Amino acid sequence: MSHPHYLITSISNSGSAPENSFRKLQNAAACPSAPYGEMFKLEVPSLMVGTLDSLMNLSDDLGKTDSIIESIVRKVEKSSMELAGKKATELTVGGVPSTRYIQQFAWDYAKYPNRRPLKELVSLISSGVSAIDEELKQLSNSYGDKQAALQDAKRKKGGNLTTVDLNDVLEEKVVKNLKIFDTEYLKTVFVAVSKNQVEVFENEIYVLGGELVGYGGPDWSGMPHGLGQPQNFGSQVDRHQKKGSPVVPGSLEKVMEDNDSVLYTVTVLKGMYEAGYYEGEEFVAGTKIDLLEAFSKILREKRYSVRENFTYDPSQQGKSAMKMEQ
C-alpha cells in the first residue's frame, strides 16, 4: 500500500496576511508541465514561544519525543498489518483517512490550548501517545490470550479422549450409570488410555501405587488380651509393615472409547492419616498424606492420561464450541 510523501515548509509572512504568502509559494512552485505534487496549508496557531533558552532546551527534547512518537505510530501500523493481513485497510486518524487528515489539518484547541507554554503542549502530546501505546499493549496481550484459548479449544474439540472436553462427549445417561464418588476419603477419577495400552492397564490398575498406602496395624490375633492397650499404638506400630494400592477393588469401569483411546473411571483413596504419638511427654502431631496426587503421578509416568479436576456438568456441554465462535 503506497502512501504520498509530505514535506513541511515554513516561510515568513513578510508582514502580510498568511493567505498572500501561501499564494506566492503556490505560484513559485507551480509547474504545469510536470505536476509532481500538490500544496496544502498546515495551519498552526500562534504559540507561546517563551525565552530563547527554553526554546533551545525544548529543541533537544523534541528530537527524542519525535522518535518515540514515530516508533509508536509504526508499532500501531505493524500490529494492524499483522492482525488484518491481506484484509488490512488504511489506518485513520479519529476516523479520518490519514491523507485527508494531513491535507485538511486543523489544530485541536480543546486538547492542546495554544496559550499553554510550548513545553506543556509537548508533554500533552507525549502523554497522549504513551496512553495509546499502553492501550496497544493491553489489546495485544488480550488478543494473545484469546488466540491461545482458541487454539486450546480447537485442540480439545478435535482431539481424542486424552484431550477433548469430556463434557462435550459424555452423555448424561452414560454418566448416571457410573459409580462416581467425591467424599472426604474417596475420589473417582477419569483416565484415558491409548488402545495399545488397554490390556496392560486393566491387568495392573489394582496394583499400581502398591507402595503408597500403609494398611498395617497392631496384630490382635496373637494377643487379644492387649487389645486397646496404649503400648500397641503410636510409635510402637508400623502401619507400613503391610502396603498396598490406593485403588478401591472392583472400582474400574469402562466409560467409552473412540478410534484412539478408551476412557475409564477408577475410585481411589484421597489420602491417608499417619496418627500422632507421644515421645515422652511431648506429643508429635499426625500428618495427612495426599494419595490422589501421588497416584496420579504414577499414572502419568505410565503414560496414562489422568483427566484431573474434571467434574461432569451437563450445562457445560457445547461451551467449547461457543468459545471458538467467540
The 8 nearest C-alpha neighbors of each residue, nearest first, counted from 0:
[[1, 2, 89, 88, 87, 3, 80, 85],
 [2, 0, 3, 4, 89, 98, 88, 97],
 [1, 3, 4, 0, 98, 97, 5, 89],
 [4, 2, 5, 1, 98, 36, 97, 6],
 [5, 3, 2, 6, 36, 1, 98, 7],
 [4, 6, 7, 3, 101, 36, 38, 37],
 [5, 7, 8, 4, 38, 9, 3, 39],
 [8, 6, 5, 9, 41, 40, 39, 38],
 [9, 7, 6, 10, 41, 5, 40, 24],
 [8, 10, 7, 11, 41, 12, 6, 21],
 [11, 9, 12, 8, 20, 13, 24, 21],
 [10, 12, 13, 9, 20, 14, 17, 15],
 [11, 13, 14, 15, 20, 17, 16, 10],
 [14, 12, 11, 15, 20, 16, 10, 17],
 [13, 15, 12, 16, 11, 17, 20, 19],
 [16, 14, 12, 13, 17, 19, 20, 18],
 [15, 17, 18, 19, 12, 20, 14, 13],
 [18, 16, 20, 19, 12, 21, 15, 11],
 [17, 19, 21, 16, 20, 22, 15, 23],
 [20, 18, 22, 21, 16, 17, 23, 15],
 [19, 21, 23, 17, 22, 18, 12, 24],
 [20, 22, 18, 24, 19, 23, 25, 17],
 [23, 21, 25, 19, 24, 20, 26, 18],
 [22, 24, 20, 26, 25, 21, 27, 19],
 [23, 25, 27, 21, 22, 26, 28, 20],
 [26, 24, 22, 28, 23, 27, 29, 21],
 [25, 27, 29, 23, 24, 28, 22, 30],
 [26, 28, 24, 25, 29, 23, 22, 30],
 [27, 29, 25, 26, 24, 30, 23, 38],
 [28, 30, 26, 27, 25, 31, 34, 24],
 [29, 31, 32, 33, 34, 28, 35, 27],
 [32, 30, 33, 34, 29, 35, 28, 36],
 [31, 33, 30, 34, 29, 35, 36, 28],
 [34, 32, 31, 30, 35, 36, 29, 28],
 [35, 33, 31, 36, 30, 32, 29, 37],
 [36, 34, 33, 37, 30, 31, 32, 29],
 [35, 37, 34, 38, 33, 29, 30, 5],
 [38, 36, 39, 35, 34, 25, 29, 28],
 [37, 39, 36, 25, 40, 102, 28, 24],
 [40, 38, 102, 41, 37, 103, 101, 21],
 [39, 41, 42, 38, 102, 21, 103, 104],
 [42, 40, 104, 43, 39, 102, 103, 101],
 [41, 43, 40, 44, 105, 104, 106, 103],
 [42, 44, 41, 106, 45, 105, 46, 104],
 [45, 43, 46, 42, 113, 106, 108, 114],
 [46, 44, 43, 113, 47, 114, 48, 42],
 [45, 47, 113, 48, 44, 114, 117, 116],
 [48, 46, 116, 49, 114, 117, 115, 45],
 [47, 49, 46, 117, 50, 116, 54, 51],
 [50, 48, 47, 53, 51, 54, 116, 117],
 [49, 51, 53, 52, 54, 48, 55, 47],
 [50, 52, 54, 53, 55, 49, 48, 56],
 [53, 51, 55, 54, 50, 56, 49, 57],
 [52, 54, 56, 50, 55, 51, 57, 49],
 [53, 55, 57, 51, 52, 56, 58, 50],
 [56, 54, 52, 58, 57, 53, 51, 59],
 [57, 55, 53, 58, 59, 54, 52, 60],
 [56, 58, 60, 54, 59, 55, 61, 53],
 [57, 59, 55, 61, 56, 60, 54, 62],
 [58, 60, 57, 56, 61, 62, 55, 63],
 [61, 59, 57, 63, 62, 58, 64, 56],
 [60, 62, 64, 58, 63, 59, 65, 57],
 [61, 63, 65, 60, 64, 59, 66, 58],
 [64, 62, 66, 60, 65, 61, 67, 59],
 [65, 63, 61, 67, 66, 62, 68, 60],
 [64, 66, 62, 68, 63, 67, 61, 69],
 [67, 65, 69, 63, 64, 68, 70, 62],
 [66, 68, 64, 70, 69, 65, 63, 71],
 [69, 67, 71, 65, 70, 66, 64, 72],
 [68, 70, 72, 66, 71, 67, 73, 65],
 [71, 69, 73, 67, 68, 72, 74, 66],
 [72, 70, 74, 68, 73, 69, 75, 132],
 [71, 73, 69, 75, 74, 70, 68, 76],
 [74, 72, 76, 70, 71, 75, 77, 69],
 [73, 75, 71, 77, 72, 76, 78, 70],
 [76, 74, 72, 78, 73, 77, 79, 71],
 [75, 77, 73, 79, 74, 78, 72, 80],
 [78, 76, 74, 80, 79, 75, 73, 81],
 [79, 77, 81, 75, 80, 76, 82, 74],
 [78, 80, 76, 82, 77, 81, 83, 75],
 [79, 81, 77, 84, 83, 78, 82, 87],
 [82, 80, 78, 84, 79, 83, 77, 87],
 [83, 81, 79, 80, 84, 78, 87, 77],
 [82, 84, 87, 86, 80, 81, 79, 85],
 [85, 83, 80, 86, 81, 87, 82, 79],
 [84, 86, 87, 83, 80, 88, 81, 82],
 [85, 87, 83, 84, 88, 80, 82, 79],
 [88, 86, 83, 85, 84, 80, 89, 79],
 [87, 89, 90, 86, 83, 80, 85, 79],
 [90, 88, 91, 87, 96, 97, 0, 76],
 [89, 91, 88, 96, 97, 92, 76, 79],
 [90, 92, 96, 95, 94, 97, 93, 89],
 [93, 91, 95, 94, 97, 96, 100, 90],
 [92, 94, 95, 91, 96, 100, 97, 90],
 [93, 95, 91, 92, 96, 90, 97, 100],
 [94, 96, 91, 92, 93, 100, 97, 99],
 [97, 95, 91, 99, 98, 100, 92, 94],
 [96, 98, 100, 91, 99, 92, 101, 95],
 [99, 97, 101, 100, 96, 102, 3, 2],
 [98, 100, 102, 101, 96, 97, 103, 95],
 [101, 99, 97, 103, 104, 98, 102, 95],
 [102, 100, 104, 98, 99, 103, 97, 41],
 [101, 103, 99, 100, 104, 39, 98, 40],
 [104, 102, 100, 101, 99, 105, 41, 40],
 [103, 105, 101, 100, 102, 41, 106, 42],
 [104, 106, 107, 103, 42, 41, 43, 100],
 [105, 107, 108, 43, 104, 42, 44, 111],
 [108, 106, 109, 110, 111, 105, 112, 113],
 [107, 109, 112, 111, 110, 106, 113, 105],
 [110, 108, 107, 111, 112, 106, 113, 114],
 [111, 109, 108, 107, 112, 123, 124, 106],
 [110, 112, 108, 109, 107, 113, 120, 123],
 [113, 111, 108, 114, 115, 109, 110, 107],
 [112, 114, 46, 115, 111, 108, 44, 45],
 [115, 113, 112, 47, 46, 116, 45, 117],
 [114, 116, 113, 112, 117, 119, 120, 47],
 [117, 115, 119, 47, 118, 120, 114, 48],
 [116, 118, 120, 119, 47, 121, 115, 48],
 [119, 117, 121, 120, 116, 122, 57, 115],
 [118, 120, 122, 116, 117, 121, 123, 115],
 [121, 119, 123, 117, 122, 118, 111, 124],
 [122, 120, 124, 118, 119, 123, 125, 117],
 [121, 123, 119, 125, 120, 124, 126, 118],
 [124, 122, 120, 126, 121, 125, 127, 119],
 [123, 125, 121, 127, 122, 126, 120, 128],
 [126, 124, 122, 128, 127, 123, 129, 121],
 [125, 127, 129, 123, 128, 124, 122, 130],
 [128, 126, 124, 130, 125, 129, 123, 131],
 [127, 129, 131, 125, 130, 126, 132, 124],
 [130, 128, 132, 126, 131, 127, 125, 133],
 [131, 129, 133, 127, 128, 132, 126, 134],
 [130, 132, 128, 134, 129, 133, 135, 127],
 [133, 131, 129, 135, 130, 134, 128, 71],
 [134, 132, 136, 130, 135, 131, 129, 137],
 [133, 135, 131, 137, 136, 132, 138, 130],
 [136, 134, 132, 138, 133, 137, 139, 131],
 [137, 135, 139, 133, 134, 138, 140, 132],
 [138, 136, 134, 140, 139, 135, 141, 133],
 [137, 139, 141, 135, 140, 136, 142, 134],
 [140, 138, 142, 136, 141, 137, 135, 143],
 [141, 139, 143, 137, 142, 138, 136, 144],
 [140, 142, 138, 144, 143, 139, 137, 145],
 [143, 141, 139, 145, 140, 144, 138, 146],
 [142, 144, 140, 146, 141, 145, 139, 147],
 [145, 143, 141, 147, 142, 146, 148, 140],
 [146, 144, 148, 142, 147, 143, 149, 141],
 [145, 147, 149, 143, 148, 144, 142, 150],
 [146, 148, 144, 150, 145, 149, 151, 143],
 [149, 147, 145, 151, 146, 150, 152, 144],
 [150, 148, 146, 152, 151, 147, 323, 145],
 [151, 149, 153, 147, 152, 148, 154, 146],
 [150, 152, 148, 154, 149, 153, 147, 155],
 [151, 153, 149, 155, 154, 150, 319, 156],
 [154, 152, 150, 156, 151, 155, 157, 149],
 [155, 153, 151, 157, 152, 156, 158, 150],
 [154, 156, 163, 152, 158, 162, 153, 157],
 [157, 155, 153, 163, 154, 158, 152, 164],
 [156, 158, 154, 155, 153, 159, 163, 152],
 [159, 157, 155, 163, 154, 162, 156, 160],
 [158, 160, 161, 163, 162, 259, 157, 260],
 [159, 161, 163, 162, 191, 260, 262, 158],
 [160, 162, 191, 159, 304, 163, 158, 306],
 [163, 161, 155, 160, 158, 159, 164, 154],
 [164, 162, 155, 158, 160, 156, 159, 165],
 [165, 163, 166, 167, 155, 162, 156, 168],
 [164, 166, 167, 168, 163, 169, 160, 311],
 [165, 167, 316, 164, 169, 168, 311, 315],
 [168, 166, 316, 165, 164, 317, 169, 315],
 [167, 169, 165, 166, 170, 164, 163, 316],
 [170, 168, 166, 165, 167, 171, 173, 174],
 [169, 171, 173, 172, 174, 168, 166, 313],
 [170, 172, 174, 173, 175, 169, 313, 311],
 [171, 173, 175, 170, 174, 176, 169, 177],
 [174, 172, 170, 171, 175, 176, 177, 169],
 [173, 175, 171, 177, 176, 172, 170, 169],
 [176, 174, 172, 173, 177, 171, 178, 170],
 [175, 177, 174, 173, 178, 172, 171, 179],
 [178, 176, 174, 175, 179, 173, 252, 254],
 [179, 177, 180, 176, 175, 250, 187, 174],
 [178, 180, 187, 177, 181, 266, 186, 264],
 [181, 179, 187, 186, 182, 185, 178, 266],
 [180, 182, 186, 185, 187, 179, 183, 184],
 [183, 181, 185, 184, 180, 186, 269, 187],
 [182, 184, 185, 181, 269, 186, 270, 268],
 [183, 185, 269, 182, 268, 270, 186, 181],
 [186, 184, 268, 182, 269, 181, 267, 180],
 [185, 187, 181, 180, 266, 267, 269, 188],
 [188, 186, 266, 180, 179, 265, 264, 267],
 [187, 189, 264, 265, 266, 186, 190, 306],
 [190, 188, 264, 306, 263, 305, 265, 191],
 [189, 191, 305, 263, 304, 262, 306, 264],
 [192, 190, 262, 304, 161, 261, 160, 303],
 [193, 191, 261, 303, 260, 194, 197, 304],
 [192, 194, 260, 196, 195, 259, 261, 197],
 [195, 193, 260, 197, 196, 259, 192, 261],
 [194, 196, 193, 197, 198, 192, 260, 199],
 [197, 195, 194, 193, 199, 198, 200, 192],
 [198, 196, 200, 194, 199, 195, 201, 192],
 [197, 199, 201, 200, 196, 202, 195, 194],
 [200, 198, 202, 196, 197, 201, 203, 204],
 [199, 201, 197, 203, 202, 198, 204, 196],
 [202, 200, 198, 199, 204, 203, 197, 205],
 [203, 201, 199, 200, 204, 198, 205, 197],
 [202, 204, 200, 206, 205, 201, 207, 199],
 [203, 205, 207, 206, 201, 200, 202, 246],
 [206, 204, 203, 207, 246, 244, 248, 202],
 [205, 207, 209, 244, 203, 204, 208, 243],
 [208, 206, 204, 209, 205, 244, 203, 297],
 [207, 209, 244, 211, 210, 294, 206, 245],
 [210, 208, 244, 243, 206, 207, 211, 242],
 [209, 211, 208, 242, 243, 212, 244, 213],
 [210, 212, 208, 209, 244, 243, 213, 242],
 [213, 211, 243, 242, 244, 210, 245, 214],
 [212, 214, 239, 242, 238, 215, 241, 243],
 [215, 213, 241, 242, 238, 212, 239, 216],
 [214, 216, 238, 241, 240, 239, 213, 237],
 [217, 215, 238, 236, 218, 237, 214, 240],
 [216, 218, 219, 231, 236, 215, 232, 237],
 [217, 219, 220, 216, 221, 222, 215, 223],
 [218, 220, 222, 223, 221, 217, 226, 225],
 [221, 219, 218, 222, 223, 217, 226, 224],
 [220, 222, 219, 223, 218, 224, 225, 217],
 [223, 221, 219, 224, 225, 220, 226, 218],
 [224, 222, 219, 225, 226, 220, 221, 218],
 [223, 225, 222, 226, 219, 227, 228, 221],
 [226, 224, 223, 228, 222, 227, 219, 231],
 [225, 227, 223, 224, 228, 219, 222, 231],
 [228, 226, 225, 229, 231, 232, 230, 224],
 [227, 229, 225, 230, 226, 231, 232, 224],
 [230, 228, 231, 232, 227, 233, 225, 226],
 [231, 229, 232, 228, 235, 233, 227, 236],
 [230, 232, 229, 235, 228, 236, 217, 233],
 [233, 231, 236, 235, 230, 229, 234, 217],
 [234, 232, 276, 235, 236, 275, 274, 277],
 [233, 235, 236, 276, 232, 237, 277, 278],
 [234, 236, 233, 232, 231, 230, 237, 217],
 [235, 237, 232, 234, 233, 216, 238, 231],
 [238, 236, 239, 240, 216, 215, 235, 234],
 [237, 239, 215, 216, 213, 240, 214, 236],
 [240, 238, 213, 241, 237, 215, 242, 214],
 [239, 241, 215, 238, 237, 242, 213, 214],
 [240, 242, 215, 239, 214, 213, 238, 243],
 [243, 241, 213, 212, 214, 239, 210, 209],
 [242, 244, 209, 212, 210, 211, 213, 245],
 [243, 245, 209, 208, 246, 206, 207, 212],
 [244, 246, 268, 267, 212, 247, 243, 208],
 [247, 245, 267, 244, 205, 266, 248, 268],
 [246, 248, 267, 250, 266, 245, 249, 268],
 [249, 247, 250, 246, 205, 251, 266, 245],
 [248, 250, 251, 247, 252, 205, 246, 265],
 [251, 249, 265, 248, 266, 247, 252, 246],
 [250, 252, 265, 249, 264, 263, 253, 266],
 [253, 251, 264, 263, 254, 250, 265, 177],
 [252, 254, 263, 255, 262, 264, 251, 261],
 [253, 255, 263, 262, 252, 264, 256, 173],
 [256, 254, 262, 261, 253, 257, 263, 169],
 [257, 255, 261, 260, 262, 258, 254, 160],
 [256, 258, 259, 260, 261, 159, 255, 160],
 [257, 259, 260, 256, 159, 194, 261, 160],
 [260, 258, 257, 194, 193, 159, 261, 256],
 [259, 261, 193, 194, 192, 257, 256, 258],
 [262, 260, 256, 192, 191, 255, 194, 193],
 [261, 263, 191, 255, 254, 190, 256, 253],
 [264, 262, 253, 190, 254, 252, 189, 191],
 [265, 263, 189, 252, 188, 251, 190, 187],
 [264, 266, 251, 250, 187, 188, 252, 267],
 [265, 267, 187, 186, 250, 247, 246, 188],
 [268, 266, 246, 245, 247, 186, 185, 269],
 [267, 269, 185, 245, 270, 184, 186, 246],
 [270, 268, 291, 184, 185, 290, 186, 267],
 [271, 269, 290, 289, 288, 268, 287, 291],
 [270, 272, 288, 287, 273, 290, 289, 212],
 [271, 273, 287, 286, 274, 288, 270, 285],
 [272, 274, 286, 285, 287, 271, 275, 288],
 [275, 273, 285, 272, 276, 233, 286, 284],
 [274, 285, 276, 284, 283, 233, 273, 282],
 [275, 277, 233, 283, 282, 234, 274, 278],
 [278, 276, 282, 281, 279, 283, 280, 233],
 [279, 277, 281, 280, 282, 276, 283, 234],
 [278, 280, 281, 277, 282, 276, 283, 234],
 [279, 281, 278, 277, 282, 283, 276, 284],
 [280, 282, 278, 277, 279, 283, 276, 284],
 [283, 281, 277, 276, 278, 284, 280, 275],
 [282, 284, 276, 275, 277, 281, 285, 278],
 [285, 283, 275, 282, 286, 276, 274, 277],
 [284, 275, 286, 274, 273, 283, 272, 287],
 [285, 287, 273, 272, 288, 284, 274, 275],
 [288, 286, 272, 271, 273, 289, 270, 285],
 [287, 289, 271, 270, 290, 272, 286, 273],
 [290, 288, 270, 291, 292, 269, 287, 293],
 [289, 291, 270, 293, 269, 292, 294, 288],
 [292, 290, 269, 294, 293, 289, 295, 270],
 [291, 293, 295, 294, 290, 289, 296, 269],
 [292, 294, 290, 296, 291, 295, 297, 289],
 [293, 295, 297, 291, 296, 292, 290, 208],
 [296, 294, 298, 292, 297, 293, 291, 299],
 [295, 297, 299, 293, 294, 298, 300, 292],
 [298, 296, 300, 294, 295, 299, 301, 293],
 [299, 297, 295, 301, 303, 300, 296, 294],
 [298, 300, 302, 296, 303, 301, 297, 304],
 [299, 301, 297, 302, 298, 296, 303, 295],
 [300, 302, 298, 299, 303, 297, 296, 304],
 [303, 301, 299, 300, 304, 298, 192, 193],
 [302, 304, 299, 298, 192, 301, 191, 305],
 [303, 305, 191, 190, 161, 299, 306, 302],
 [306, 304, 190, 307, 189, 303, 191, 295],
 [307, 305, 189, 190, 309, 304, 308, 188],
 [306, 308, 309, 305, 188, 189, 295, 190],
 [307, 309, 310, 306, 188, 305, 189, 311],
 [310, 308, 307, 306, 311, 189, 165, 188],
 [311, 309, 312, 308, 166, 307, 165, 188],
 [310, 312, 166, 309, 313, 165, 174, 169],
 [311, 313, 314, 315, 310, 166, 316, 171],
 [314, 312, 315, 316, 311, 166, 171, 170],
 [313, 315, 312, 316, 318, 317, 166, 311],
 [316, 314, 313, 318, 312, 317, 166, 167],
 [317, 315, 167, 166, 313, 318, 314, 312],
 [316, 318, 320, 319, 167, 315, 321, 166],
 [319, 317, 321, 320, 315, 316, 322, 167],
 [318, 320, 322, 321, 317, 152, 323, 156],
 [321, 319, 323, 317, 318, 322, 324, 152],
 [322, 320, 318, 324, 319, 323, 325, 317],
 [323, 321, 319, 325, 320, 324, 318, 152],
 [322, 324, 320, 321, 325, 149, 152, 319],
 [323, 325, 321, 322, 320, 319, 149, 318],
 [324, 322, 323, 321, 320, 149, 145, 319]]
